[in-house]
């Protein structure tokens, strides 16, 4: 058994996407400042958040192709912070350390540089593939006026997910959730992971996926089949959805997986990926007899689950070093690489749990 680590999961809310355009920096700056003030960050910290978001957004607008910025609130153990994620389709950075060096700033930005953005943030991560694109993520938690942490900043989360609505909609019908089961002293916790793709898109699909998340979080079931049964009952009378549930057992070195509908799951390692099997059906309407599949956990690997708003034509071996980055940056790169605009897109990544 490996070392027992503190398990950190961040809940995300107030998700807002900003597409690239002349107003990207101004819109993102105003939203970031308002979000920071609303969750209680002091005026100095809120200004730092707004400054960092402006620099990141301006960098995307000036240098990237088909860029976008995600802004949201993250919560853990009663504390709230602001998180942003930028995603673009090129041209990528050939020298990331140089781009983060002091004194390096993008033409037309505020001039503080991405290195300063990384220092203002409590957590910062960036992964870039030359010729394909860049993903950058940062979190900002409360600080005092002299820069000291007011609360213990949560450690790097073992899981992260990203959802993006279909073009023209403001809400997404895809949703994800993660929870842990304490196995007692000396044991790493078991993790349960769910991804739901509410049928269709828009408010009714979002309502179905929200009901799935509530059922996942409140059920006493701890097996994938048991959790799927609870979600099935919760979705009856709704549009229903495609749902997959994974149970990660670090001490046993195995994953249990049960899925219904067009939801994709993969175990990813340094040598590639292994697909996880889902059965046909609609959760909340009609399901075949549930079947759980068992797979060994890959060393230093990750679990990836996504809706059919992402194609399966992605390959982590074409994105060198991706497995060494945070789950959020991994999720962002997969969204960049494989998401389509004609459907809701959702992806969740778990890494570092075993």
LINSULCOR-V473171 format. One line per field, one symbol per residue. ss: DSSP state (h for helix, s for strand, l for the rest). psi: psi as a letter, one per 30 degrees, with the letter a starting at -180 (. if undefined). burial: 1 if it has 24 or more other ideal C-beta (glycine too) atoms within 12 Angstrom, else 0. A space follows every 10 residues. Layout:
ss = ???
psi = ???
burial = ???
This chain:
ss = llllllllll sssssssssl lllhhhhhhh hhhhhhhhll llhhhhhhhh hhhhhhhhhh hhhllllsss ssssssllss ssssssslll lllllhhhhl llllllllll llhhhhhhhh llsssssssl llssssssss llslllllsl llllllllss ssssllllll lllsssssss slllllllls ssssssssll llhhhhhhhh hhhhhhhhll lllhhhhhhh hhhhhlllll sssssssssl lllsssssss lllssssssl lsssssllsl sssllsslll llssssllll lsssssllls lllllhhhll lhhhllhhhh hhhhhhhhsl llllssssss slll
psi = kakklkkkkk kklhkkkjlk lfgeeeeeee eeeeeeeegg kleeeeeeee eeeeeeeeee eeflkhllkk klkkkkhflk lkklkkklhl flkfieeefg lkfjlkkfaf gflfeeeeef lekkkkkkjk felkkkkkkj lkllfgfkke ljkklkkflk lkkklkkflf lkgklllkll jkglkgkkkk kkkkkkjkkb laeeeeeeee eeeeeeffkf kfleeeeeee eeeffkfafa lkkkkkjkje efhlkkkkkk aikkkkkkaf galkkkklll ljkfdkklkk kkkkkkkkkh alkkkllgfk lghljffgik fefglleeee eeeeeeefll fglkkkkkkk kgf.
burial = 0000001111 1100111111 0001101110 1110110010 1000110111 1111111111 1011001111 1111110011 1111111110 0110010011 0001110011 0111111101 1111111110 0111111111 1110000000 0011011111 1111110010 1111111111 1000000111 1111111111 1000111111 1110111010 1111101111 1111100111 1111111111 0000111111 1111111110 0011010110 1111001001 0110101100 1111111111 0101010010 0110111111 1111111110 0011111111 1111
